[in-house]
Amino acid sequence: MAFFPLLAISVILFDSWSYAATQQFSIELAWATRAPDGFERPQILVNGQSPGPALVIDQYDEVEFLVCNKLNESTPVHFHGIEQLNTPWSDGVPGLSQKPIPPQGEFLYKWTATEYGTYWYHGHYRSQLNDGLFGPIYVRPCATQAMPFSKISSDPGVLASLARAEENPQLVTISDWSHVTSAEYLQIENATNADVYCTNSILINGKGRVDCLTEAQQHQALAPPFQALFDGPLQGTWMSENGCSPFTPVTQANYTANLSALPEIITGCQATNSPLQEFDVDPRDGWVSFNFISATAIQAPVLSIDEHPMWVYAVDGRYVVPQKVDGLQIFNGERYSVMVQLNKRPGSYTIRASNFGLNQLISGFATMKYTRGGGGRGWHNGGWGRNGQNRNPWKQTPSTPSFTYGGFPISPNITLLNETLLLPFENAPPSRRVDQTHILRLARAGAPWKWTLDGTTSYPMQPVEFAENAPLLYNPTSIDAQTPNLVIRTQNNTWIDLIIVSTEPLGPPHPMHKHSNKAYVIGSGVGVWNHTTVEEAALAQPQAFNFETPLLRDGYITPAAAGAPTWLAIRYHVVNPGAFMLHCHIQPHLAGGMAVAFLDGVDAWPVVPGEYGKNGGGGNGIGR
């Protein structure tokens, strides 16, 4: 641990300092017993907390991020959404960019913050994300970066407030929590031969509680689209005490589960009353930016703030043309930045994270609380006076929700974000010329909890990850690197189309995440994909594609399957040679093999700095 002597002094504080444009950080990973939702179990802590401390830097900073592994198992750290331009050895994926960091080992990740926006770091080994190994990243935009806030207001005072809010956002990490460890979870899936799709709670910034609804309350809260399924294919069954959908052949892709091996802790419910996260906001600021990060393993909640509309202004780190909504659904790995105007009666307002999916009826909560004190500009509708005196009683009644416990709008005039209508703030359309097209077939692979992206073969994740001991970045011509159903090879400076086809008869949306540079979401649809290229498909169904104003993202959501196949088309430019991954960010699906490796730019393969040692296992103090 000679590289950072300060680490020997303190590992509780997040060490950060700056020498010119280099920002150095150090974290220590360790197990501890904690009860984030009132139920104790082992949890991975990052510098003594989960979520880990925020990495806040400026665009174009050079980052040196030291990981000290005090766990009893190996681990890496992946920087989700960071493109790792010219630093593929810092992507943090075992078998691709490095060997995992062994117990008591260290690894120094080096990368450049080339893009502004909200990102996050997390474990990328055997679902350690489920155990608490994650934390937020915020990259402040450079001074020359144009901002989208004139689409919200033309008032100079408001624009100044919006700029201040963006500079100092509230970072909000949404996660779900199970009362078993990730290792135990995978053992349960194996023993039950089931796709286990439930958690015990939803946490906001690491805090939450367990809610137990009565059956009558469950009926009342269940969203109409899912009620229709219980009136149809799932008729005669009902959800468990904790809102988990039944494990039947319908929900298990016609596989039969061994439910005798399913422990009560997965589907039972014991309510807790743990403290919730509270976000203090000052109405004198006028606006607050909430930068939402989904670190969920399974759930895809609808986010809303009672009585407060939200202006969505950035998605996966990049600005979009702001859109005013009452709520948005956030899938695993995604990031949404929203502006909220602080113009309501001073009081406390509930922040809701209500899962919208057939898998489970479950919600998490936090509070946005207006602060009372201070003078200057403030709430003037009979509220804050010029000298800070409160001329209006504090709001005493509970805030009014816009969405139900099941994530469904309470009335037709409530607006849920339609992400397909979002437009890039700075538009740079993709090439219409494409060099390669790859059709990936998302399916089960011999068991309800095993998955594939090539239609037959699961990407090996356990007990040893694919090429774990000989990472492909260091061995691009190895036998593993030549495996066609697990590895896609591309040439540098070419354009690639990826078509992800889901043939599941009844399946959820799959949040796919691409490492390295972002890709354009150019199309999606329902029905059989029977084309060889996007160009051919666009001639047959032009309404399904957008080549002029597609969003550039690192997360892509496949359409839900409900009795018919679905497909998603993305396009990217190969500009960053290295070994990277495309995978589903639902953690049991990733652990079950829903992934594929990319060797991008094999004709311009990078030379790994010698300090990273053989196979990324370390050397010269970088990793060991």
N, C-alpha and C positions, 0 to 999 in steps of 0.2 A: 504494500500500500504506500510505496514511496512517492508515487506520482503526485498525490495531493496530501501534503502533511496536515492540512486543516481537518481532513477526515478523521485523523486520529484524535483530534480535540473534540469534535462534535459530529455525530451523524444524525442528530435529531433535527437540526436546522438544515435547510436546503442551501448549501453553500453556492453563492453566485457572486462573481466579480468580473470586472471587465478590464482587459488590457487592449486598448484600441477597439477593434471590431471582434475580438475573440471573447466569447462568453463560456465560462467553465462552470460545470455543475457536477455534483456528485450525489449519488443515492445509494442507500444500503437497503437490501431486501432481507426480511426476516419474518418468520412465523411468530404469531402471538394469538392468544385467545381473546376474542372480542365478541361483542353482541350488537352489531349495528342496527338490528331490528328488534332487539330484546331477547334474542336467542343466542346463547354462546356457542361458538365453534371456532376451530383454528382459522386464521385469516392471514394472508400475506400483507405485511405493512411495508410501505415505502417511506423510509426515514420516520418510522413510528406512526404513520397514518395511512388511511385509505379513504378516498383517493389520495394519491401521492401529491406532493407539493407541485404547484404550477411552475412551468418553465415559461417565463415571459421574456421575450427578446425582441429585437428589431429586425426588420427585413434586411437581408444580406449579412447579418452577423454570422461569424464562424462559431460553431458550437462544438464544445468538447464535453461529452457526457459520460462520466465514469460510473459504471455499475459495479457494486461490490455485493457479491452473492453470499449471504449468510444463511441461505435456505439449506435444507438437507437433500436437495435435488438440483439438477441443472436447470438453467433458464437462459433466455436471451431477452432483449427489450427491443420492440419494434416501434418506430415513430410513424404513426398512422397518418397518411396523407402527405408526409414529407417526401418530396420526389427523389431525394438522394442523387441529385444530378452530379455526376462524376465521382460519387462516393458509394458505389453499390455494396461495398464491404461493410457499410454501417446500417443496412436495412434490418438486421436483427431477425433473420429467419434461419433456423437450423437446417442444414442440408442444402441450403442455397447460398447464403452469404457468410455463414460462419458455423463453427461447431458451437453447441450451447456452452454457456459459462458454467463450469463445474462448481460444486459446493466449495465455498471459501475462495473462489476465484474472482477475478476482476476482468472487465473489458472496457476499453475506452472507445466510444463511438465518436466519430468526427464527421460533421456534415455542415453544409451551408444553408441558411434559411433563405432560399431563393424566392419563396412565395409568401405573401402576407396571409393572415387569416388564423382560423381556429383549427387546431389539430390535437392529437393526444398521443401518449406513449403507453404501451401495454406489453404484457408478457405474450409470447408467441410460441408457447411450448405446452402441450398437453392441457390446454384449457386453463392455464394459470390465471387468465383474466377473470375467470369465475371466482377466484379466491381473493381478489382484491388488488391484483398487480396492474394498476393503471393510474394515470394522472393526466391533467390537461396541459396543453401547449397553446400559447397565444403569441403570434408574430405580428407586431405592430407594423402597419404599412409605412413605406418610405414617404418622405415629404412630397415627392413628385407624383404619388399615386392619386389619380382622380377618384373622387368619392361619389356615391350615388344619392346623397341625401337631398339634393335639389328636387328629386322626384317625390319627396315627402313634403317639403315646404320651401317657399322662396323667401321666408322671413329671415333676415340676417341673424337675429337673436336665436331663433330656433335652430338654424344651421350651426351656430356656434355651440349650442347645447348638444346637438347630435354628435358633433365632432368630439366634444369632451367625453360624451358617453362611450363612444367607440374606443377612445384612448384608454379608458379605465372600465372595461366591461365586468359584469358579474359572470364568472365562469361557472356553468351549471352542468355537472356530470350526472347523467341518469344511468343507473345500473340496476340490475335485478340480483336477488340474493337467494341462495338455496341453503338449507340447513344441513347439507352434506358438502364435503369438499369436492372439488372437480374430479379427483381420482375416484372417490366413492360414487360419484354420479355416473362415471363411465362404467364402473363395475355393475351398477344397478341396471344400466341399459343392456349390458352383456347378459346378466342373469335373467332378466325379464324378457329378453328378445323384443324390446319395445323402443320406439322413438319416444323418449321421455321429454315432454315439452312444457313442463311446469316449473315454477319457482315458488318460493315462500313469501317474497315481498319485493317491492320496488323501492330503491333507495334514491335519494336526491342529495348529492354531495356526501354520500356515505351514511345518511340517516334515513330511517324509515320505521315502519311498524307493521305487524301482521294484522290484517282485517279478516274477520270471519263473518260472512253474510249468511243469513238464513236462506232456506230454499225460496221462500217468497221474495226476499230481496234480490236473489239471483235472477228470478224470473223477471222482476221489474227492471233490473239493470241490463239484462242481456240485449245487445243491439239487434234490431229487427233482422238483418241479414243472417245472423247466426241462429236466431230463433227459428227461422225458416228451415234450417238444417235439422234442428231437433224435432220439427214437425214433419220432416221428410226422412232422409237417410239415417238419421240418428234417433228416430222415433222409438220410444220405449226406454231410452237411456237418459241420464242426466249427469251433470257435472258433480265433482267431488266437493267436500267441505271447503276446500280452498279455491274452488272455482275451476279446477282442472277438468278439461273435457275427457269423456270416457275413452279408455283404451280398447277400441273395438277394431275389427277388420277394416271398417270404413276409414278410421283415422290412422290405421297402421298399414295402409296400402295392401290390404288383404293378407297380411301376415298375422299369425296368431301369437299373442303375447302370453307369457307365463306370469299371470298376475299374482300368483301365490308368492312370487319372489319380489313383489313390489312393496317396499316398506311403507308403513303408515306415515312416516315423516315426509314423504313425497306428496301425498294427497290429503293428509289430515290438516287440521287447523286449530291452533291455540293462539288466541288473540293476545297481542302485547300493546303496551301504551308508551313506547319509547319516544324520546324527544325528536321533533322534526326540525329540518333545516329552516332557518329564518334568514331572509335577505332584507336587510335594512336599506331603505331608499329614501333619499331626501327630496321632497317635492320642489325645493328651491332649485334643484338641478334641471327640472323640466322634463328630462328624459333619462331612461336607463337602458343600457344594452345588456340583454341576456344572451350569452353565447352558449347554446345548448350542445352538449356532447353526449352521444349515445354510447355508453360502455356496457350495454346490456349483453348478456349471453344469449337470451332467447326472446324477450318481450319487445314489442314495437308499439310503445304508448303514444297516445294523442296528448300533446302538451298544450295547456291553456292556462291563462291567469284570469281568475274571476273578475268580470267587469272591466277588463283591460284588453282591448284589441292589440295586435302585434303587427309591426311592419317587418316582414322578412326582407333582409337586405344582403345576406351572404349565405351561400350554401357550399358545404365542403371547403370552406376557406375563401371562396371567390365571390366577389360582388355580383349581385343580380339586380335587375330593375326592381325596386322595392314594391312589395305587394302587401296590402292590408288584409289580415285574416283574424279570425277569433281563435284558431287553433291549428296545429300541424301535427302530422304523424311523423315520428322520427324512428328510422330503422337502425339496426345494429351498425355501429361505426360511423353513422352520419353526423354532420354538424350543421346546425342552423343558427345564424345570428339574427336577433330581432331587436327592434327598438320599441320601447313601451313608453307612452306618454304618462306622466305622473300628474294627472289632472282630476283625480277623484277625491271624494271626501277622505280626509286622513283616517287611517285605520289599517286593519290587517286583511289581506286578500289571499285566498288559497291558490297556490300553484298546483295544478293537477297533471299527473302522468298516468293516464288511464289506458291500459292495454286494449288495443282494438285488433282482435284476432280470435279465431275459433279455438285456439289452444287453451286459453285460460281467461277467466274473468277476474281481473286483479288491477289494483290502482296503487299509486304512491302519491304522497302529498308533501308540500312545503308551504311556507308562508312568505309573502311579500309584505313587509310592514313599513308604512310611512313613519319616518321619524317625526318627533313632536317639536323639537327645539329649533332655534336659529332665527335670524332675521333675514332681511333682503327679499329677493323675489320669491314668491311661493304660491300657494293655492289661494286664489283671491275670491273664489265664489262663496263669500261669507266665511272663509276659513282662516288662513294665516294672514295676520296683519303685517304692516310694514316693519314693526319691531319684533316680530316673532310671536306676539301674543295670539293664542288660539281663540278666535271669536266664534267657533262652531264646535259643538260637542263632538268628541271622538266617536267614530262609527262603532256602534255597539252590536248591531245585528250581523249574523254571518253573511259573508259575501255570496253573491248569486252566481252559480256556475253557468257556463255555456254548453258544457258537455256532461253526459251522464257518467256514472261510475264505469260503464262499459265503453266509454270513448265515443259515444254517438251524440250528434247535435241535439239539443233539447227542443229546437224549433227550426222551421225551414229557413229562417233568416240568419241563422248562424253559419259563418263561412269557415269551412275547413280548407286548408291549402291544397290546391291541385298543382303538384310539382311539375306536371307536364306543361302548365301555362307559364312557368317562370321563364324569363328572358335574361340572357347574359347582359350585364351592364356594359362591358366592353366586348363587342362581338368580333370573333375571328373564326369564321367558319372552317370546317375541316376540308381537306382535299377531296375532290370528287373522284380522283384516281386512286385505286386501291391495288396493292401488290399481292396481298394474300387474304384469303377468307378461311376462317376456321369455324366449323360448326361443333359446338360443345353440347353434349346431351346430358342433361341433369336427370338423374334417376337413382332409385335405390339399387343396392348392389349385393343382393343375397340375404339381406336382413333389413328390418325397418329402420335400424339405426346406422346402417352402412350406406355410404353415398358415393356417387361417381360423377365426373364431368365429361367422361368420354363414352358413357353409355354402358360400360362393363366393369372397369377397373377402379378400385378405390385408391386414392393417393395415400400411401402408408404414413400413418401418424403415430401409431403405438404398436408395441412398446418402444420401438425405435423409429424415428422419422426417416423418411426417404433420404438417402445419401447423407445421413446425419454425420457420419465420420469422415466423409470425403465430399464436402460441399461443392456444388456444381460451379460456383464462381471460380474455384481453384482447380477444378477438374472438368473443363467444358467438353473434353473428348472422351470421358470415361464411359463405361458401359451404361451406367445409370443415366448419363446425359444424352444417350442415344435412344432412350425408351420412348417410342413414339406416342403411346397412349397416356403418358404422364408428363411429357416435355414437348413444348412447342419452340422451334428455333426460327428466328427471324434475322433479316439483314438490316444493317443500320440505314437510317434515312429512308425507310419504307413505311407505307401506310397499311395498317392491319385492321380487318373487320373480324369481330368476334360475335357469333350468333349463339346465344345461350337458349337452348330449347328445353322446356320442361314438359314431360309426358305424364306427370303424376295425375291420377284421376281427381284427387282432392288434395291440393297442396297449398302451403302458404306462399306469400311472396318471399323470394330468397334475396337477401341483401348481399350482392357480390361486391367484393373489394379488390381493386387492382393496385398492386404495389408499383413503385416508381412513378412515372409521369401520368397525369390524368388522361381520361378518354372522353370522347363525345358520346352522349346518349342520342343516337340518331333514329331509333325506331323501336316499336314494340307492338305486340298484337296477340290475338287469340285465334287459335286454329293451327292446323298442321303446317309446319315449315317445309315446303317441298321445292325450294329453290337452291341453286348453287352459289348465287351471289346476291348481295344487297341490290345491285343495279337491276337484276332480273326481278327481284321481289318488288322493288319500287315501281316498276312498270305495271305490275299486276295490282298493287294496292298502294298508290301514291299517298293516300291519306294517312298511312301508318308511319310515314317517315318525315323527318325534319332535317334537312341538310343546310338550311340557311341560318338558323338561330338555335342550334342545340347547346345545351349546357355542357360545360367541361367539368367533370367530376371524378372523384376516385371511388365513389360508391354508386351502385346501379341496382335497381330493384326489379326483379322479374315479376311479371303480372301473376296474381294468384290463379291457381288452377282450380276450376270448379266444373269438372266433367268434360273439359276439352283441353288440348295442349295449348301452351302459351310460349311466346318467344320474346327475346330482347336482343337488340343489335347495338353494339358500341364500336367506335372507331378510334384508333390512336396512332400516333406518329412515333416510330422508333427513333429516339434521339439520345438514349441513355443506356449504352451497352452494359449488360450485367445479367445476373440470375435473379429473377423475381417471381412473384406468385400472383395468381388470381384464385380467389376462394370465396365461399360463402362465409359471412361473418356471424351466423348463428353458430355458437361454439360447439354444440353437439354435432352439427353437420360438418364443421371443419374437422373435428376429431374423428368423425366417421368417414372422412376421405373426400369431401367435396372440394377438391382443389386441383390445380394444374400448374406446372412450372413453366416459366418462359425464359429462354436464353435469348435475350434481345441483343441484336447487333453482333452476331457471332463472327462477322467479318471485321469487326473493329473491337475485339475483346480487350478489356482493360487490364493493365498490369497492376496487381494488388501491391500496395506498399509493403516492403519487407517487414515492417514493424508488426504486422498482423500475424506473422509466423506461418507455419505450415497449416493449411486447411482452415485458417482463421482461428486456430487454437491458441494463438498468442505468441508473443516473443518481444524482447526488448521492453518489457513492462507494459505493453498495450493490453494484453489479455493473457490470463493463465489460470 
